[in-house]
């Protein structure tokens, strides 16, 4: 098995990143591709684990650096520190994911989908992006954007078109990575 396809989804708060990723995961499952998601929690506070009073909370409180609870249907892995993106990707690679979707991490560059709420106000995000697979706009994109890219541009409401574009990108990259 080759390396997983990595696709990053970036945009400012409330631009639709989580919604796009959720829809994309469902479509990837229809293509029998296993997708994992790494989400950047950029709010600076601790992630809520909702395990108050459970064994995993007791283990962490006792000083466990990492805990894992697993059952026949699911598993939860927690660390008592931030997991750098590169190590999260390496972990997902050991789990044999076909595709890793990254939500956020605007300052780290992977092939990406850029979500623009407003082309003028959010243009700095596009200017800082190097490998843009597609751009999704809430408002109609201008005929002469301040940064020209060869990547396709879609209205967010044109879901069928941008979904086809992203699925085509991921499946082509997956075939290249897996050697088929």
GIHU-V100743 format. One line per field, one symbol per residue. ss: DSSP state (~ for helix, > for strand, _ for the rest). phi: phi as a letter, one per 30 degrees, with the letter a starting at -180 (. if undefined). burial: I if it has 24 or more other ideal C-beta (glycine too) atoms within 12 Angstrom, else O. A space follows every 50 residues. Layout:
ss=???
phi=???
burial=???
//
This chain:
ss=____>>>>>>>_____~~~~~~~~~~~~~~____>>>>>___________ ____~~~~~~~____>>>>>____>>>>>_____~~~~~~~~~~____>> >>>________>>>>>______~~~~~____>>>>>>_____________ _>>>>___~~~~~~~~~~~~~~~~~~~~__
phi=.ddddcbccbldeicjedddddddddddddcicdccbccdcdcicdddch beidedddddddjddbbbcbbdcabbcbbcadceeddddddddddhddbc cccjhedccbebccccdbeddcddddddccbddabccdcedddbddbdbd ddcbddddeddddeddddedddddddddic
burial=OOOIIIIIIIIOOOIIIOOIIOIIIOIIOOIOIOIIIIIIOOOOOOOOOO OOOOOIOOOIOOOOOOIOOOOOOOOOOIOOOOOOIOOIIOOIIOOOIIII IIIIIIOIOIIIIIIIIOIOOIIOIIOOIOOIIIIIIOOOIOOOOOIOOO IIIIOIOOOOOIIOIIIOIIIOIIOOOOOO
//
